[in-house]
Amino acid sequence: MSGTTVDPVTTSLADVEPAVFWLDPRIGGHDVPAANPPLSGRDAADLAVVGGGYSGLWAALLAKERDPDTEVVLLEGRTVGWAGSGRNGGFCAASLTHGYGNGAQRWPAEIDELERLGMTNLDGIEDTVRRYGIDCEFERTGELTVATTPWQAEELAAEAEQQRAAGGTAEYLDARQVRAMVDSPTYLGGLFDRRGVAMLHPGKLVWGLRAACESLGVRIHEHSPVRGIHREAGGLRLETPGGSLRAPRVAWAGGAFPGPLRRLRHYLAPVYDYALVTEPLTERQRASIGWAERNGMADAGNLFHYYRLTADNRILWGGYDIVHHFGGRIRDAYDQRQETFTRLARHFFETFPQLAGLRFSHGWGGVIDTCSRFSAFFGTAHGGRLAYAAGYTGLGVGATRFGAQVMLDLLAGGETERTRLEMVRSKPLPFPPEPVRSAGIWATLRATEAAERNGGRRNLWLRTLDRLGMGFNS
């Protein structure tokens, strides 16, 4: 009688909840705050903030800290933290440019200043968490980027040298040193940034920022999507399904949802990212991989995984697949993708074979506001009465605070150390219209997969994108 072979990957996914781990009220002893009522009737404010994710919450909080008398009203289309701010991996990085390499390539003359501002920004987040008593499991543990191929190891060693020459502190580790920190047979080397990244609980940061805003008098309306923007004498009027809000200044922090601000649609390509979370590790399982420093982890490929420990010693494992839907469509149904979950689980056990038998508890996806330079861009509209920041491309947990400061600077007028930056004054190249946009994204992803298999060698398509300033860079 022949037996039936059980696929361990399938078994590991058998009990996955199709839910965001961070927002699950059954985990971690936290309650998801009840939604505030939607905007109703006609209202007015000194500053209107559109978007209840990190970018909008930081804009509202910083505006009140700059001037406590400013009347601030925040409008959120669904619930605060529902989109990317509640679905990410919880990596709060100092980098404003999606990594040192991307920033040095695009803004070589100001990369040192960008690095300084980024570290100051991360220090500011840590200070805010402390001052307002935000219990978001903030751990300044750093991040270890690991090489799983020889060419990745060479690139990480070169980047470590480049950063040291610029006064940075990132350290290259050989395979033995990396495996002494976190043990995987796939690791060949790594770059350890000890100070530039903190780990945190995304949902608790959202709710903590919301509470801080409300403690300063910010009025927040949820389920209030902005459907129209109209100029009026002395300001703008924002239309929602239930009412309208008039303000002389508007900070637009919609992320991947440009709404009626049509100019953003040329620069943004919404893509989906996915993550899994395991059940809590036993003491024996934890000992088999080490990870005593609880640092964040990522591998060095352009199609990369990011992973970290939660407070209760689960492993969050995400990334690799990047999924774009024709026309930039965003649908709730896209939050689940079994094909990607299976691929992620297989890669997980290839990385940590000693954890065979571990099961995953949660799986989810979310949309990212990608732009062609892979880091945020900024601007104004409606005669300077509206400022926006978007395009964080998955590294916005920390950089959104900087983006909020830029928006407030632009609305205030005058020049600051932020608005003088070429990064702030320039725009990414726009994406072409459909169907060229989707075809180009598909071709880029396929070429990037081929480069990963061919020692990092980039084909003609990728080299052309590099020359145009649109080269894919993780």
N, C-alpha and C positions, 0 to 999 in steps of 0.2 A: 504494500500500500504506500503510495507516494505521499509525502508530507507537503504542506503548503508553506512556502517561504514568505515570511512577514517582512515587509520593507521597513527598516527602522526609521526612515524619514517620515513615512506615512504614519507610523505609530506615534512619533513625536508630535504630530500635528492633530492627532485625533480629537483632543479636547480643547482646541483653541477657541477662545471666545472672540467673536468678531467685534472687538471693542478696543478703545484706546486705553491702555493701562493707566496712564496718568489721570484720566478723567473717571476712572471706575471707583465709585464711592465705597465699594466693598473692600478695597485694598488700601492699606496704610492708615486706616482710622480717620479719614478726612471726609468732610461733607462738601458736595458741590453746591455753591451758593445758589439760592433761588434767583431767577431772572428778574431784573427790574422791568417795570411796565414800559411799553413802547411810548414814543413821542405822540402826544395827542394835542390837537389844536395848534395855535400859533405861539411860538416862543422866540426868545432872543437871548443872545449871549455876546460877550466880548470876543470869545474864541470858540469856534466849533471844531471839534475833532471828529473825523469820520474813520471808524475802524476801532474795534475793541480788542485788538491783539497787542503785542508788546509795543509796537511802534506808536499806536494811538495812546495807550496807557502812559508810556513814558512822556509823550508830548503833553498830555494833560497834567501829569504830575510836575514836570519841570516848569510848565507855564505857571502853575500855582506857586512853586518855590521861587521863581523869578519875581513874581508880583502876586502876593496873596489876595489882592483886591480884584484880580481878573476873574470875571464870571466865565467859567468853562463848562460847556456841555458836550458830552461824548455820545455819538450815535453809533450803534453796532447793529449790523444787519441780522445777525442771529443772536448768539449769546457770547459774552466776553470769553475769549480764549478758545472758541469752538474750532477755529481753523488751524493754521500752522503753529500758532503760539501754544496750543495745547497738545500738539501731535508730534513734536520734534523729539530728538534724542536727549535733550537736556545738556548739550555741550555749549557752554557760554564762553566764547573765545574772545581774546583781545583783538584779533585780526579784524580790520575793517575792510580788507581787500580779498577775502576768501583765500587766505594763506599768503605767506611772504613771497613765494615765487610768482604768483599772479600779480601781486602789487608791484613787485620790483620790475616785472616785464612791462607793465602798462604805465607806471609812473615812477621811473627810476630816479628822477630828480627830487621827488618828495617822499620816497618810501621810508626814509628815516623818520620824517615828521609824522607820517601815517602810523608807523609802528609806535611812536611815542604817544600820539593821541589815542591809539587803540588801548595801550596799557593804562593810560589815565582813565579811559572810559570803563575798563573792567574794574579798576579800583573804585570808580564811582558807583558801579553796580553793587559791589561788595559793601560799600559804605551805606548805600540806600537800604539794602537788606538788613543791615545792623540797626540803623537809626529807626526804621519803622517796625522792627521786630518781625520781619517776614520769614516765617519758618518754611523755607523752600529747599531744605537739605543742601545748602550751598557748601560745596567742598572744593577748595582751590588745589586740586590734585595734579593739574597739568594733563598733557596728552602725549601719548606715545604713538608715533606713526611707524608702522612696521613694513619692512620689505619682505615680499614672498618670492621675488625673483632676483637674480643677480643684477639686472639693469636697474631695478628699483633701488637696490642697496647702493649702487654707484650714484644714483641721483640724490638720494638722501644724504650721503656723505658729502657730495658737492654742495648741497644746500646748507648743511651745517657749517661748512667752511665759509660760505658766502655770508651767512648770518653772523658768525663770529667776527668776520672782517668789518661788519657794520655795527659791531658792539652788542649783538644779541647774545642770548644765553643758551640757545638750543644746543644739545649735545648729541653727537653720533655715538651709538652703541653697536658693538658687534653682536653676532648671533648668540654667543654665550651670555653676554650681558643682558640682552633682551629677554632671553628665555629664563634668566634668573628673576626677572620682574614678573613676566607672564609667560607661561610655558606652552608653546605650541611647536610641533615638529616642522611647521611651515615657515617659521621666522628665520630670516637670514641677516637681519640687521634692523636698526631703527633710529629714529630721530626723536629725542625726548625734550619737550618743551615743559619745563617744570613750573613756570609761573603764568604762562599765557592763556590757560584754559581752566575754567571751573566746571564742575558737575553740579547740576541742580535738578529739582523736580519742576518741570515746565508748568504743570497745572497750578501748583502751589505758588509759583512766582506770579502767574497771571492773577490769581485770587488775592495775593498779597498786595500787588500793585493796585488792583481795583479798590481794596480796602483803604490803602494809603490815599488814593485819589479822593475817595468819598470822605475821608477824615478831614481833608482840606477844603471840602465844599464843592467838588466836581459833581455835576449831575450826569448820571449815566442812564441812557435809554437803550434797552435791548429790543430785538425784533423790530428794528427801525431802519431798514435799508434805504439809502438815499437814491431816489429815482431821478431827480432832476436838480440842476444847479442854475440859478437865474440871477442875473445882475440887477441890483436895485441901487438907488442913490445911497452912497455911503457903505455898501456892503454886498453880500451875497445871501440869497435865500435858498435853503436846501429843502427839497420836497421829499417827504416820506409817505408811505401809504396812509398814515394816520394824522399827519400834521405837517408843519413847516417850521424851520428854525432860521432866524436871520442873525447874521454876524458879520462884522467888518473884516474878520480874518478867519480862514479855514485851514486846518492842517489835515491833509488827505493821507490816510494811513491804511489804505484798503488792501495792500499786498497784492495777491493774485487776482483780486476782484476790482477792476478799474471802474465799474459802473458807468456813470455818464461822463467820466473824465476820459474821453475817447483817445486823447493823444497818448495815453499810457499803453493802449492796445498795440501800438506799433513796436514797442520796446519789450513787452512781456510775452513770454511763452510759458503758460502754465504746464508744469510736468508733475507727475505723481511719483512719490517716494513711499517705501513700505518698510515696516519694522515688525519684528517678533519680540516677545518677552518670554523667558523661561519661567518655570516654577522655581521657588527658592532652592539654591544649592545646599546640599548637606555639608557638614564640616569636612567630610572626606573628599567630596567633589571639589570644594573650594581649595583644599590643600593640594589637589592634583594639578591645579593650574597656577597656584600662587596668587598673584595680583594683590599683594599686601598693601600697595600704595593707592589702590582704588582709582588710578588714573584712567582718563578716557583713552580709547584705542581707535585707531583707524589703520587700514592698509593703504599702501602708497600707489595703488593703481588709479587710473583715471575713472574706471568703474570700480568704486571702492565700497568697502563695508565700514561702518562705524559701530562701535559697541562699548558698553560700559556696565558697571554694576549699579544696581539700585540700592536703596537703603536697606532693604531686606534680603540682599544678596541674590537677586535674580540677575540674569544677563539680558540686557536689551541688545538686539542684533538687527541692524537695518542697513539700508542702502543697496548698492550694486545696480539693480534695475532702475531705469529712468523711463517713464512711460508718458508719452505725449499723445493726446487724442486730437483728431482732425478738427481744425477750427478752434483749438484751445478749449474744447468743451470741458466743463467741470460738472460732475454729477456725483451724488451721494453713492450711487452704485459702484463707482470706481474706487471707493475706499477699501474694497476687498478684491484681492486678485490671487487666486489659489496657485496659479502658475509661479508667481513671484515668491509666495510663501514656501512652496516646495523647493525652489532654487536656493532661497536663503537658508532653509533648514539643512539642505545638503552641504552648502558651503560651511555652515556652522560646525557640523560634525567632521568635516575635512580639516578644519582648523583645530578643533578640540576633540580628537577621537577618544580621549580619556573620559569624556562626558557622555559616552554612548548610553542610551536609556533615559536621558533627561528629556522632559516634555516641555512643550511650549504652552503658555496659558493664555496669551493675548496676541492678536494680530490685527494690524490696521494699516491704512494708507492715508495720505494727505497730499494736498496740492502745494507746490512751491512756485514762487514768483521768480522765474528764471529770466535773466537778461543776457545779452551776448558778451558782456565783459565779466559776468559771474560775481559781481559785487554791486552794491546799491548805487543808484543814480538819483539825482535830485533836480528840482526845478520849480517854476511857478507858473500860474495860469490866472486868467481873469484879471489882468492888469496888476499882478503881484499880490492880489488879495488872497489867493490860494497857493499854498506850498505843498509839495508832495515828496515822498521818499518811497522807493520801491526797488525790486530787483535783487533782493538779498541772496537769492539762489541757495537757500538752505543753511546759511550761516548768519542768521539774523538774531539769535537769542541775545547776543551781546551788542552787535552792531546797530540794532534798532534804537538803542538809547542815543548813540551818536547821531543817527538819522533824525531822531526827534529834535535834538539840539539844532541840527542844520535847518529843519523846517521852521523852528521858532526864530532862528537868526534871519532867515530869508523874509519872514513875515515882519520882523522888526525893522528891516532895512539896515543900511550901514554894513561895514565890513568887519568880519571876525577872522580869527585864525582858521576857522572851519570853512567859511565862504571864500577865502582866498585860495583854497586848494584847487588844483587842476581836476582832481577827482570829483569835486563838487561842481565845478563850472562846466565840465564836459558831459557829454551824453554817450551811451553805448551806441553802436550801430544798430539801426532798427532791423527787425526781422522782415523778410519779404512777405507778401500776401500769400494766402492759400491759392492753389495747392502746393506752391513752391516751398512754403514754410515747412509743412509737414514732411514733404519729400526730403528737404535738406536736413531736418532733424533726424529722420530715419537713417539717411546715408551717413550722418556724422556718428550716430551711435553704432552702426554696423562697422564703420571704419575704426572706431575706438576699440571695439571688441577685438578686431583683427590685430590692432597694434599691441594689445595686451598679450596676444598669443605669439607675437613676432618680436619679442625683445624690446618692445616700446617703439619700434620703428614706425613712423607715421607716413601714411601713403600720400599721394599727390593731393587728394581732397583735403586731408587734415593740414597739410603744409600750406595750402592755399588759404584756408581759414585762419591759420596762424598769421599769415602776412596781412590779412584783412582785419586782424584784431578780434576775431571771433573764434579763435581756437579753443577747443574744449579743454578745460583745466579743472581738475578736481580740487 
